[in-house]
């Protein structure tokens, strides 16, 4: 089911690193693509573990529709903006 959500192009899978464990984690999130190519995602709560992980370690990967992953860097405030680039960049 999760792969189908990401494959639909309406959700993105963020590959992140646990802030305490250092282990790889992933989360599927809805997003809005901004004019500059960044992805705007919002945690349901400021205490969401994945958002706190991005605050601690902003490097992540993003997988969208076609299954293509690319490295990204997040900028977190009250929402999370993931700077995007073309897949494979």
C-alpha positions in Angstrom: 0.0 0.0 0.0 2.8 2.5 0.9 4.5 1.9 -2.5 1.2 2.6 -4.2 0.8 5.9 -2.4 4.3 7.0 -3.4 3.8 5.7 -6.9 0.6 7.8 -7.3 2.8 10.9 -7.2 0.7 12.5 -4.4 3.0 11.3 -1.7 6.8 11.3 -1.2 8.9 8.9 0.8 11.5 10.6 2.9 14.6 8.6 3.8 15.9 10.0 7.0 18.3 9.1 9.8 17.1 8.6 13.4 18.4 11.5 15.6 19.3 9.2 18.5 19.7 5.8 17.0 21.4 6.9 13.8 19.4 4.2 12.0 17.8 4.7 8.6 14.1 5.5 8.7 11.5 6.3 6.1 8.1 8.1 6.2 5.5 8.7 3.5 4.3 12.3 3.5 1.9 14.5 1.4 3.6 17.5 -0.1 3.1 20.6 -2.2 5.7 21.3 -4.8 6.8 24.9 -4.6 7.7 27.1 -7.7 11.4 26.9 -6.8 11.3 23.0 -6.9 11.3 22.5 -3.1 8.8 20.3 -1.5 6.7 21.7 1.4 5.6 19.0 3.8 3.9 19.5 7.2 4.1 17.3 10.2 0.7 16.6 11.8 2.3 17.6 15.1 5.5 19.6 16.0 6.5 16.5 18.0 6.3 14.1 15.0 9.4 12.0 15.2 10.3 12.2 11.5 10.2 16.1 11.6 12.4 16.1 14.7 14.8 13.7 12.9 15.0 16.2 10.0 15.7 19.1 12.4 18.6 17.1 13.9 19.9 15.8 10.5 18.7 17.7 7.5 20.2 15.4 4.8 17.6 13.1 3.4 16.5 11.3 0.3 13.2 11.8 -1.4 11.4 9.1 -3.6 8.4 10.3 -5.6 6.1 8.9 -8.3 8.6 7.1 -10.7 10.5 5.6 -7.8 13.5 7.7 -8.5 15.4 8.8 -5.4 17.6 11.8 -5.0 19.5 13.3 -2.1 18.0 16.5 -0.6 18.5 18.8 2.3 15.7 20.0 4.5 15.2 23.4 6.1 12.8 23.1 9.0 10.7 25.7 10.7 7.1 25.1 11.8 6.8 23.3 8.5 9.4 21.3 6.7 10.7 22.4 3.3 12.9 19.9 1.5 15.1 21.5 -1.2 14.5 19.6 -4.4 16.4 19.0 -7.5 15.7 16.9 -10.6 15.7 13.2 -9.8 19.2 11.9 -10.2 20.9 15.2 -9.5 
